[in-house]
Amino acid sequence: MQLLIINPNTTQSMTAKIAAAANSVAFSDTTITAVNPVTGPASIQGYYDEAACMPGILELVQQHQGVDAIVLACFDDTGLDAVRCMTDSPVLGIGEAAYHAASVLSNRFSVVTTLARSVPALEHNLMKYGLAARCCGVRASEVPVLDLEKPGSDARDQISKEIRLALSEDKAEAIVLGCAGMTDLAKSLASEHGVPVLDGVVCAVSWAESLVRVGLKTSKTGGYTPAVI
């Protein structure tokens, strides 16, 4: 199985982190190819960055035609619908995958993301996916995305603090980490807080493999009618 993972920003260290997380859960016969655009924003924090990274995403999809599934590793699910128009292979966004997994594992979950300006886009997606009622809050840790790549930063502590507040104030039963750059923190945070802490990268990879194995494809009728490329 050939699985393409696109990190929509240009930060290669984050792409490597995402690839490591994917390989840690992928089946032994799955080949993970993790890529990022050469040009575009170094991190995606809000609507403008989402728009700026779109050309790079579409170019990478065109360059890797024929893969069995695609995972878009930006928690905003940037470009998700557009990429689904470009292929009949399953295309998963890490945000959508994590939200659905959390809704199976808990009655109500909270999201802990990076900056406050990212919150509206995530709230919009929760409504779009029909899961807003299951989410008891989208919280900003005020950790810039690139701080997650800096050794010695207090990013983990800030995220952990926000999780603690989500559990006590929101009464969340599970936590969704709202950034692909947090993928390496999920296990330790789950152990620390005693609740499921979900990382969208591993959720999306596992789900994508399952869809491929049962032979399901993206519908080409209606909204995902093939794009003219």
Secondary structure, DSSP 4 states (H G I P E B T S, - for coil): -EEEEE-SSS-HHHHHHHHHHHHHHS-TTPEEEEE--SSS-SS--SHHHHHHHHHHHHHHHHHTTT-SEEEE--TT-TTHHHHHTT-SS-EEEHHHHHHHHHHHH-SSEEEEES-GGGHHHHHHHHHHTT-GGGEEEEEE----GGGGGSTT-SHHHHHHHHHHHIIIII--SEEEE--GGGGGGHHHHHHHHTS-EEEHHHHHHHHHHHHHHTT-----SGGGPPP--
